[in-house]
Amino acid sequence: MTGSHSFLRRALGTALAAAVVPLVLAGSGHPVRATNGTYLKRWAATMDGGAAAQAVTLDQAMADAKSLDLIVARKGTFTPYVAAMRVANPSVKILVYLNGAYAQGNQGPSSGAYPASWYAKDALGRPVTSKSEGNWLMDVTNQSWVQDRVQTCTTSALQSGYDGCYVDMLGSSSVQAGYVSSPPVNPATGQVWTEQDWLAATSKVGAAVKSGNPLRMVVGNGLQNGRQYFTSPGATSVLLNGLDGGNAQGWIRGASDPITTFESAANWKQDVDMLVDAGARGKSVIAMTKVWGVTATQDQIDAVHRFAAASFLLGTNGNQYFDFDANQTDGAVVPDHPYDHANPGQPTGAYSLQNKVYVRYFTNGIALVNPSKTATYTFSLGGTYKNLQGQSMSSVTLPPDTGDVFVK
């Protein structure tokens, strides 16, 4: 015990020494730690990648804290460094990962982990598993299971010293064809779950976890994208009713979509409008743009990154979080990128369509996106700015499906 205390004092000493000289944004005169004060808040999911990817040093934990505003993590991964991380970045939030709908692969009905009545069943009365992980789907309407999720959040966050919980698998994938071993049955109807009824049920799971942890930040995974957020019936926006926020894993693109494939302009606009709508409700969208397992050059990946970052800045109210993930390992050591630290200042209004380009003005910059599939447009910036690549310009030509952020 003495050794752990002395280690923590050393960690805090290192953090305090680093904090004595805060970062200063060029030309602003205002001290800023990490991404604080920018509208491009950044987050990362760090819970996957296996045991090796969860081994993190003090220096690596501090680097995460300085470059991220929100971290989703396994229980205990960052616990030895939480105090030091908060000194380095007082606003960083760390959420413990929690599966809201599944027991783990080694927690099946024969394991004794949970009563048999807690497990979801198909039409033949058989337990249901996920095809990819082999996890066991639970009856999300079973109040004992729901209370187990509430208590697990409370205990895990307390033991880890984290700020709250990230409740996974609240979306409708578990009742879509191909994701599970067989379609689960809704106990209330005796019929296979509809997506609408499933989302109504899992939204109550998320709301219960938040209600049982009112002083903690609780977010859920399942918004997916703007089209599904606004669709009716079965809108994923219902998940936000009782939560602080939700993850949209398919924001701007699907993870394995070809690098040259982009959403329609209408679907892209729904992604941006999802940020606007959630912000107006006092909720956070935890937006995630993935490029996973795709054949692409670095220039192509960077172009999608600029498009996503500019799109995010069009819609955020400063309470949303952005993750461009071209890494796929999702370990505790998070790669950083200069695009994610652009600081255009504070917005001077909402985004709008001007000269066929979507634009939002900030006190120190401009976000521009051309979601058209065929047309190229030139836009006058009204002054000299630098784009995300560091190039100075007073006007920009945007080909189809491109975007950029410009800072004075």
Buried (B, 14 or more C-beta within 10 A) or exposed (E): EEEEEEEBEEBBEBBEEBBEEEEEBEEEEEEBBBBBBBBBBBBBBBBBBEEEBBEBEBEBBBBBBBBBBBBBBBBBBBBBBBBBBBBBBEBBBBBBBBBBBBBEEEBBBEEEEBEEEBBBBBEEEEBBBBEEEEBBBBBBBBEEBBEBBBEBBBEBBEEBBBBBBBBBBBBBBBBEEEBBBBBBBBBEEEEBBBBBBBBBBBBBBBBBBBEBBEEBBBBBBBBBBBBBBBBEEBBBBBBBBBBBBBBBBBBBBBBEBEBEEBBEBEBBBBBBBBBBBBBEEEBBBBBBBBBEEBEBEEEBBBBBBBBBBBBBBBBBBEBBBBBBBBBBBBBBBBEBBEBBBBBBBEBEEEBEEEEEBBBBBBEBBBBBBBBBEEEEBEBEBEEEBBBBEEEEEEEBEBEBBBBBBBBB
